[in-house]
Amino acid sequence: MTYNYDEIIDRRGTSSYKIDLCKSRFGTDDLLPLWVADMDFRTPDFVMNAIRERCMHEVLGYTIRNKDFNQPFIDWVYYKHNWQVQNEWIGFVPGVVMGMSTAVLAYTNQGDKIIIQPPVYPPFFSVVKNHKRELVLNQLIFENGQYRMNFDELKKQAADPKVKMMLLCSPHNPGGRVWSKEELQELAEICAQHHVLVLSDEIHADLVLPGYTHTPFAMVSETAKQNSITLMAPSKTFNIPGLGSSSYIIPNKNLFNLYDTQIHHLEIGAGSLFAYTATTAAYNYGADWLKQLISYIQGNIDFVSMYIQKHIPKVKIVVPQASFLIWLDFSALNMTDAEVQDILVNKAKLGFNPGTTFGPGGSGFHRMNVGCSRLVVQEAMQRLHTALEKL
Ligand SMILES: Cc1ncc(COP(=O)(O)O)c(C=O)c1O
């Protein structure tokens, strides 16, 4: 079956975060909303059909995960990432951010320190600060148009006995880096040496682009496997983030028990009936849809890359290695973040995520979401070109 990713679907009137919060975030809703990280594509037919079929029974009562619930996920992780996970390492949590917040509570105490690597997805800051833990910023190094980790600084930071955990974003949002096995091994060794537990948020892992391979953090060594918790989800992959579904994978029995207990204490272990239905269908039938999706997204990224190089060379694109988010560098325009934001919103009528919301290192950048029809991407590029030409 050939899927049509060109179709433009009107999402207005669906209480969409991306559309309905435009006015409060940008001061206007008269713009192309290319910010929040969901895609504008139709949720796949095999997921929708499973939900419709379940709706044929008109009692939507409390629903359990049956004993085979994890199997499609186990098969998927093996198929996509060559990682053979065991059933007893896995649990359900209704969202990756909720999963990170749970880990902060499960493994650290108030006043402990937690390392993150900005610029990074904003909840990495809030899950630490909200629980009165202290942030340690191991800022990524931006060099030759790409990001790399600052291991020299990480070694010093991890050696502080108050540092108990590190939140790793792999692949990285917003820079789109797919960390190499060697980078992850180095990180694993530094953290294990100083008893710093690693939480690896791998929500974007299934969306690795052609030419790159995602290595699950827990696979890089036995040390990493025993000193980590991994979060994965079907939400980005199959465009079902509104359903709240994700999985934790914790091979270390003691760490698993601590986490599982925390999930129970917070009473967040039960997901919605539709999360279960959609997750099972997505992992069972999603391979072909995802292959076509990745190829389409790569086409969108190539279009943006070529358009920018040809028409707007002052804007630099940090070419993503995974996912549908493009980190654009406007620093050569020599304007303040507010000035660039004003041009994007009021002249180009584009809603991108301001880089400053991703913390230190984000200034000068804006994040564009290309998980949408090529026609929308083309329109966005033309708008940007016209707005910057007028300067
Ligand atoms: C790195 C990363 N983690 C987590 C999330 C959100 O996960 P969830 O909706 O499952 O809480 C996002 C969404 O953009 C993300 O980019």
The ligand as an ORCA input file, in Angstrom:
! r2SCAN-3c Opt
* xyz 0 1
  C      12.892     14.255     23.486
  C      11.432     14.205     23.802
  N      11.010     13.531     24.890
  C       9.702     13.465     25.209
  C       8.739     14.104     24.445
  C       7.299     14.037     24.846
  O       6.933     12.760     25.203
  P       5.491     12.437     25.787
  O       4.501     13.175     24.944
  O       5.390     10.954     25.661
  O       5.495     12.887     27.188
  C       9.147     14.832     23.316
  C       8.155     15.560     22.505
  O       8.472     16.434     21.735
  C      10.516     14.870     22.984
  O      10.956     15.522     21.909
*
